[in-house]
């Protein structure tokens, strides 16, 4: 037997579909429609008919015309030495709006490109060293969110996060070097006792055990042989 169709669910979806299209005709944004209907923006985009997507182009054109009018006012305000931060707050400009105005010859950026480049290079260097995004936000206070760190790093690496040695790998390398050094004069049990007395932990920062230490030693030896 086939799956039973729930007609109430179908009617609810149809009502949502019609409501979404009606709101789109009135010029509502996808995010606004999603909020009203309690669904995601992606679901809204699936519901909207191609004919209603023309309204998006209309809204973009209206936005462009509005920004061109704002551009004239902004030039006048800058000529009167009004602070950039006050102008941004007055018109509630987004980063996209500021980018558009910059292309038209009006610079409303608070942070200059030179400072942004330095910050990105520092962020990228720390990330490649093995620091987590959370740790980097503590070092660079301008980065309030983890996404700010990832954005800076991917910008300097062709849209990708670079490969790096994480903290677990660092601890594993340190442990292997210590075991290899002691193994020259001692057997595994003696080496384990020396390291345990020193309080050395395993690669995952847990309790060091003889079996895991031995396996890790041979595993690292295989890796080194492959690289030779």
N, C-alpha and C positions, 0 to 999 in steps of 0.2 A: 504493500500500500504506500502511496505517496504521502508526503508530509502535509498535514492539515494546514490550510490557509487561514490565517487570522485576519478576518475582514476589518476588524476594528483598527488593527495596526496599519492596514493598507489605506483606510480612510484618513487616519491621522497623518500619514506620510503625504497623501494627496493634498490635504489641507495645508500642511507646511510648505509643500511645493508651490501651491498657488499663492500663499501669503508671501513667500520669498520673492516670487516674480513680480507681485504687485508693489512690494517695497522697492525693488530694483528699478521699476518704472518711475517711481517717485524720486529716484536719485540717491537712495540710501547706500552707504558703503557696505561691503561684505561683512566687515567686523560688526557694524551696527545691526545688520540683519541677523547675524549669528547670535548676538547678545539677546535680541528680542525673542528668537525662536529656541534658544538654549542648545544650539548645535555649533559645530566648528566652522571656520571660514572655508575649509576645503569642501565640506558637505554643501555649503551654500553655493560655491562655484559649480558643483555638479548639478544643482537644482536649476540654476539660472539658464533660461533659454538663450540661444545665440543672438536672437533679435534684441533681447534686453541688454546684452553686453555692449550695445551701442551707447547706452547711457554712461558707461564708464569713460568712453572716449569723449563724450560731451563734458563730463565732469572735469576731465584732464584739461580740456580746452579752456573751460571756465577758470580753473585754477591758474593756468598760465596767464590768462588775461588779468586776473587778480594780482598776481606777483609782479606783472609789468607795471600795474598802477602803484603797487607798494614801492617798487623800485624808484619811481619819481619822488615819492615822499621821503624815502630813506636817504636819497642823495641830498635833499634839502636839510634833513635833520643832521646829517654828518657835517654839512657845511656850517651849521650852527653849533658845532662842537658838542653835540649830544652824545653821551657815552654809548658804545656799541651794546653793552649788556642791557641798557634801558630800551634801546631800539628792538632788540631781540624779544624782550619781555612784552613790549607794547604790541607787537604784531604776532606774538606766539609762534615764531618761526621754527620749523623743524630743520633737521640737518640737511634734508633734501632741498628745502626752500633756500637755505643758506648757500648750498652748492650751486643752485640755479642762479642766484643773485651774484655769486662770485664769477660765474661765467659771463655775466653781463657787465662786469667791471666794478662791482661793489663788494668789498671784503668785510664781512661781518663775523669772521672767525676770531674767537677770543684767544685760542692757542695757535701760535704760529707754526708753519710747516717744519721749521728747523728743530723746534722742541719736540714735535711729534716724531720726527725721524730718530732723534736721540733716544726717546723713550721706547720706540719699537725695537731699536738695536739692543738696548739693555734687556728688554723683555725676551727677545729671541735668544740672547746669550745665556740668560738665566734658565730658560726652558731647556736649552740643549745641554746645560750642565746637569740636568736631572731634577730640578726643582718642580714641584707641582704648581698648577695654576693658582691654587689657594695660597701657597707660600709666596708666590710672586706678587699677589695682591697686597700682601703685608709689606713687601719691599717698595712697591710702586703705588703710593696712596691714590694716584689719579685713577687707577683701575679699581672701580667699585665692584665690578662683577667678574666672574670667571670668564664670561664670554668676551670681555674686553681683552683679556690675555690671549685667548685663542685667535681673536681677530688680528691682533698685532703680529702674532707669530706666523699665521697663514699668509698675511699680506707680504711678508718678506720671503716666503717659501713657495711661491707659485700656487697659492690656495690650498696647500697641504701642511699637515703637522710633520715636522722632521723627525727622523728616527733619533732616539737618544738612549743613553744608559740610565735606567731607572735605579732607585735606591736599593732594590732587591738584588739586582745584578751587581751593583757596586759592593754590597756586603758579601756576595758570593765570590767575587774576584779576590777580595781581601782575605776571606777564609781559605781559599785555595792556595794563595801565595804563602800564607802562614803554615798550612799543612805541608806544602811542598818543601818549605825551608826546614821544618822540624823532621820531616820524613827521611832526610839524608842521614841522620844520626840515630833515629828512633824508629821503632815499629809503630803500627797504627794505635795500639792500646796505650803505649807510652805517650804518643803524640796527643791522643784524646785527653789523657789525664792532665797533661801540661796546659792544654787549651781550656779545659773545664776549670782548672784552678785559676786561670787568668780571668775567667768569667766571660769568655768569648761566646757569642750566640751564633745561631745558624743564619742563613741568608734571609729568612723570613722573620728575623729578630726574635726567634723562639729559643727554646732549650736545645743545646747542642747534644746530639747523640752519636754514638760510635758508628752505627750502621749508616745513618744519613751522611755523616762526615766522609766515610769511606766511599760511598756511592758518588757523592759530589766530587771527590778527588778524581776518580776515574772518568767521570763525565767531562770534567774540565780538561783532562788530558786528551780525550778524544777530540774535543773542540779545537785544541791547540794543534794537534796533528793534522786536522783537516785544513787549517789555515796556513800551514807550512807549505 
